[in-house]
Amino acid sequence: MSAMSNRTTYPAEWLSLREDADAAARSAGLVEPLRAYLGDRPGLIIRDLGCGIGSMGRWLAGRLPGPQHWILHDRDPGLLSRAVAGLPRTVTVTGELQDITRLRATDLSGTSLVTASALLDLLTADEMAELVGACATIPVLFTLSVVGRVEFEPADALDGELVKAFNAHQRRTVERRRLLGPDAVDTAAELFRRQGATVHRRPSPWRLGAGDAALITEWLRGWVAAAVDQRPGLAEHAEAYLGRRLGDSGLRVVVHHEDLLALPAGAP
């Protein structure tokens, strides 16, 4: 719930609120094989799809060798402008106002790396196949895709029903587009393997506790609202559930995601 597909946008305030949790969750362990693949090639050209406010670039740029030129893609001009302005001064950057579901291989000519964060679960199977096909000869690092698992401590009797409803909402059909939701990483991994890529997968969970009260509140309200939208019968219990959860200063939440690195055929 943080990136952009061709019809979905998220407010800058939400993206800012979650940036630290995203940075802590992303798998730094995938950077090592990526760096090994990229080697010492000069002048990396990196495209960030559905860049939002540029959080991915701020996390990754310092972990890769320079010099680097980042090309940021988003459909929201306000987010794109903010992202371009917010990347580290150690890299050069341009922005492209673009629907990333329409990218083709020719659009990516000369690209050294394609990245995205919290994007894959917002795509359909056809859009995923097009994206994977466009990246057939380019390494990709896709982070923070939802996988349909949430853990609460302490547990609540309604947790399981809300998880099921939220996951169904993530897989809903929107204007004839059936979203992949929690199936996205498995789908992407299989498509990349079919074209000979070496695929690395790592967990990237949010681990939220007492110091994350603002993020927990915003996330939990959105999570419950999506579940209720999918199953309106849950509405009669939702406010009481939120009251219990948000009134518990000791609440701990693990929101599971997964990161995926795909290196083109022939990579180690």
Wavefront OBJ file of the C-alpha trace (Angstrom):
o trace
v 0.000 0.000 0.000
v 2.674 2.509 -0.840
v 3.545 2.723 -4.505
v 1.727 3.511 -7.670
v 0.127 1.427 -10.367
v -1.533 2.986 -13.345
v -4.601 4.013 -11.309
v -3.449 4.190 -7.698
v -1.706 6.998 -5.846
v -0.797 7.502 -2.208
v -0.357 10.755 -0.294
v 3.132 12.061 0.347
v 2.349 12.166 4.080
v 1.791 8.393 4.170
v 4.941 7.711 2.163
v 6.959 9.924 4.508
v 5.478 8.270 7.589
v 6.520 4.806 6.446
v 9.946 5.656 4.999
v 11.978 4.723 8.092
v 10.120 1.425 8.524
v 10.652 0.648 4.846
v 14.359 1.385 5.099
v 14.722 -0.862 8.142
v 12.777 -3.674 6.474
v 14.406 -3.847 3.040
v 16.871 -6.691 2.642
v 20.371 -5.220 2.587
v 21.556 -8.786 1.934
v 20.338 -8.573 -1.665
v 22.633 -5.637 -2.382
v 25.787 -7.801 -2.241
v 24.861 -10.115 -5.163
v 23.570 -7.073 -7.042
v 26.884 -5.243 -6.579
v 28.760 -8.380 -7.668
v 26.676 -8.538 -10.843
v 27.121 -4.851 -11.628
v 30.872 -5.063 -11.019
v 32.912 -1.979 -11.787
v 30.870 -0.759 -14.737
v 30.994 3.037 -14.817
v 28.004 5.355 -14.813
v 25.094 3.261 -13.591
v 21.701 4.243 -14.984
v 18.994 3.240 -12.490
v 15.253 3.490 -13.091
v 12.907 3.600 -10.092
v 9.353 2.662 -11.063
v 6.487 4.216 -9.122
v 9.067 6.218 -7.191
v 6.668 8.038 -4.846
v 8.726 10.519 -2.826
v 12.058 8.857 -3.712
v 12.503 6.659 -0.644
v 14.017 3.791 -2.617
v 16.675 6.043 -4.118
v 17.614 7.426 -0.725
v 17.996 3.891 0.625
v 19.852 2.336 -2.309
v 22.050 5.035 -3.855
v 24.643 4.963 -1.081
v 24.815 1.177 -1.220
v 25.812 1.066 -4.892
v 29.036 2.255 -6.518
v 29.005 5.624 -8.252
v 28.646 7.584 -10.358
v 24.919 6.992 -10.756
v 22.132 8.581 -12.761
v 18.638 7.890 -11.456
v 15.558 8.137 -13.665
v 12.439 8.330 -11.533
v 9.046 7.277 -12.913
v 5.683 8.209 -11.445
v 2.251 9.359 -12.620
v 1.824 11.946 -9.869
v 3.650 15.183 -10.749
v 3.740 16.368 -7.133
v 5.332 13.161 -5.873
v 7.732 13.064 -8.808
v 8.917 16.622 -8.200
v 9.470 15.894 -4.525
v 11.373 12.696 -5.319
v 13.688 14.379 -7.808
v 14.504 17.102 -5.285
v 15.055 14.642 -2.452
v 17.613 12.216 -3.863
v 21.195 12.427 -2.551
v 23.420 15.058 -4.126
v 25.952 12.317 -4.874
v 23.833 11.194 -7.846
v 22.243 12.918 -10.823
v 18.529 12.525 -11.320
v 15.726 13.176 -13.791
v 12.008 12.495 -13.566
v 9.631 10.964 -16.105
v 5.889 11.476 -15.679
v 4.764 8.096 -16.935
v 2.407 5.141 -16.554
v 4.890 2.406 -15.668
v 2.552 -0.374 -16.835
v 3.204 0.807 -20.391
v 6.990 0.505 -20.229
v 8.531 -1.689 -22.896
v 12.052 -3.028 -23.440
v 12.870 -0.181 -25.839
v 12.065 2.337 -23.094
v 14.693 0.707 -20.876
v 17.552 0.747 -23.385
v 20.843 1.515 -21.652
v 19.429 0.911 -18.169
v 21.781 -0.747 -15.655
v 19.175 -1.557 -12.998
v 15.408 -1.353 -12.515
v 14.053 -0.869 -9.003
v 10.642 -0.505 -7.409
v 9.239 -0.532 -3.903
v 5.802 -1.773 -2.829
v 4.683 -1.958 -6.440
v 4.313 -5.569 -7.592
v 1.181 -6.343 -5.577
v -0.627 -3.517 -7.388
v -0.152 -5.114 -10.810
v -2.254 -7.614 -12.741
v -0.839 -10.859 -14.120
v -0.698 -9.382 -17.630
v 1.015 -6.208 -16.408
v 3.528 -8.284 -14.480
v 4.308 -10.373 -17.560
v 4.862 -7.213 -19.604
v 7.143 -5.734 -16.937
v 9.198 -8.906 -16.559
v 9.503 -9.184 -20.331
v 10.689 -5.586 -20.603
v 13.391 -6.296 -17.986
v 14.597 -9.556 -19.551
v 18.206 -8.346 -19.952
v 18.333 -5.986 -16.951
v 18.807 -6.765 -13.246
v 15.837 -5.785 -11.098
v 15.397 -5.194 -7.375
v 11.757 -5.122 -6.253
v 11.252 -4.554 -2.526
v 8.433 -4.595 0.033
v 5.767 -6.583 -1.800
v 2.988 -7.746 0.509
v 2.717 -11.498 1.048
v -0.552 -11.700 2.994
v 0.755 -12.312 6.507
v 0.347 -10.059 9.546
v 1.188 -10.976 13.137
v -0.077 -9.170 16.238
v 1.063 -9.419 19.828
v -1.167 -9.759 21.739
v -3.520 -11.627 19.427
v -7.193 -10.760 18.984
v -10.041 -13.053 17.981
v -10.817 -10.881 14.935
v -7.250 -10.843 13.518
v -7.704 -13.874 11.260
v -10.923 -12.666 9.658
v -9.427 -9.245 8.957
v -6.326 -10.811 7.409
v -8.476 -12.924 5.084
v -10.646 -9.969 4.101
v -7.667 -7.692 3.518
v -5.948 -10.289 1.330
v -9.129 -10.699 -0.712
v -9.228 -6.916 -1.092
v -5.642 -6.957 -2.362
v -6.722 -9.482 -5.022
v -9.852 -7.545 -5.999
v -10.842 -6.557 -9.516
v -10.650 -2.814 -10.183
v -11.999 -1.544 -13.508
v -11.496 -5.003 -15.053
v -7.997 -5.269 -13.565
v -7.594 -8.203 -11.167
v -4.728 -7.291 -8.861
v -2.136 -9.877 -7.860
v -1.895 -8.730 -4.252
v -0.120 -11.334 -2.082
v 0.492 -13.559 -5.125
v 2.735 -10.985 -6.782
v 6.166 -12.156 -5.627
v 5.517 -15.793 -6.526
v 4.233 -14.703 -9.932
v 7.210 -12.449 -10.616
v 9.735 -15.056 -9.469
v 8.245 -17.713 -11.742
v 8.186 -15.373 -14.748
v 11.803 -14.344 -14.231
v 12.909 -17.977 -13.847
v 11.148 -18.912 -17.082
v 13.342 -16.462 -18.944
v 16.486 -17.846 -17.332
v 17.087 -15.279 -14.610
v 18.680 -16.097 -11.270
v 16.148 -15.136 -8.616
v 16.965 -14.264 -5.005
v 14.156 -13.742 -2.461
v 14.412 -12.388 1.060
v 11.831 -11.483 3.740
v 11.479 -7.767 4.502
v 8.978 -7.424 7.356
v 7.976 -4.289 9.147
v 8.518 -4.907 12.873
v 6.518 -2.221 14.634
v 6.272 -1.493 18.336
v 5.970 1.256 20.900
v 8.149 3.690 18.977
v 5.996 3.405 15.863
v 2.649 4.543 17.250
v 1.874 7.018 14.433
v 2.673 4.480 11.714
v 0.747 1.690 13.441
v -2.292 3.958 13.776
v -2.301 5.040 10.132
v -1.532 1.563 8.802
v -4.065 -0.175 11.032
v -6.884 2.205 10.104
v -6.179 1.681 6.398
v -5.822 -2.078 6.815
v -9.129 -2.412 8.642
v -10.891 -0.073 6.188
v -9.753 -2.228 3.248
v -10.939 -5.383 4.989
v -14.338 -3.828 5.710
v -14.613 -2.590 2.137
v -14.149 -6.182 1.014
v -16.441 -7.679 3.667
v -18.970 -5.057 4.839
v -20.243 -7.440 7.500
v -17.073 -6.764 9.482
v -18.056 -3.104 9.919
v -20.055 -3.734 13.087
v -16.903 -5.035 14.795
v -14.334 -2.696 13.243
v -14.579 0.292 15.591
v -14.381 -1.862 18.701
v -11.397 -3.699 17.224
v -9.608 -0.434 16.449
v -10.396 0.812 19.940
v -8.811 -2.262 21.488
v -5.791 -2.162 19.241
v -5.050 1.551 19.306
v -5.639 1.711 23.028
v -2.917 -0.869 23.675
v 0.414 0.904 24.127
v 2.192 -2.470 24.138
v 0.879 -3.585 20.744
v 3.470 -5.108 18.437
v 2.831 -5.769 14.762
v 4.814 -7.646 12.119
v 3.672 -6.883 8.572
v 5.343 -9.348 6.251
v 6.760 -8.348 2.876
v 9.262 -9.896 0.509
v 12.102 -8.513 -1.611
v 13.100 -9.980 -4.955
v 16.331 -9.625 -6.922
v 16.383 -11.057 -10.441
v 19.676 -11.210 -12.334
v 19.529 -11.896 -16.090
v 20.446 -15.244 -17.607
v 24.105 -16.075 -17.193
v 24.415 -14.252 -13.861
v 25.986 -16.122 -10.940
l 1 2 3 4 5 6 7 8 9 10 11 12 13 14 15 16 17 18 19 20 21 22 23 24 25 26 27 28 29 30 31 32 33 34 35 36 37 38 39 40 41 42 43 44 45 46 47 48 49 50 51 52 53 54 55 56 57 58 59 60 61 62 63 64 65 66 67 68 69 70 71 72 73 74 75 76 77 78 79 80 81 82 83 84 85 86 87 88 89 90 91 92 93 94 95 96 97 98 99 100 101 102 103 104 105 106 107 108 109 110 111 112 113 114 115 116 117 118 119 120 121 122 123 124 125 126 127 128 129 130 131 132 133 134 135 136 137 138 139 140 141 142 143 144 145 146 147 148 149 150 151 152 153 154 155 156 157 158 159 160 161 162 163 164 165 166 167 168 169 170 171 172 173 174 175 176 177 178 179 180 181 182 183 184 185 186 187 188 189 190 191 192 193 194 195 196 197 198 199 200 201 202 203 204 205 206 207 208 209 210 211 212 213 214 215 216 217 218 219 220 221 222 223 224 225 226 227 228 229 230 231 232 233 234 235 236 237 238 239 240 241 242 243 244 245 246 247 248 249 250 251 252 253 254 255 256 257 258 259 260 261 262 263 264 265 266 267 268
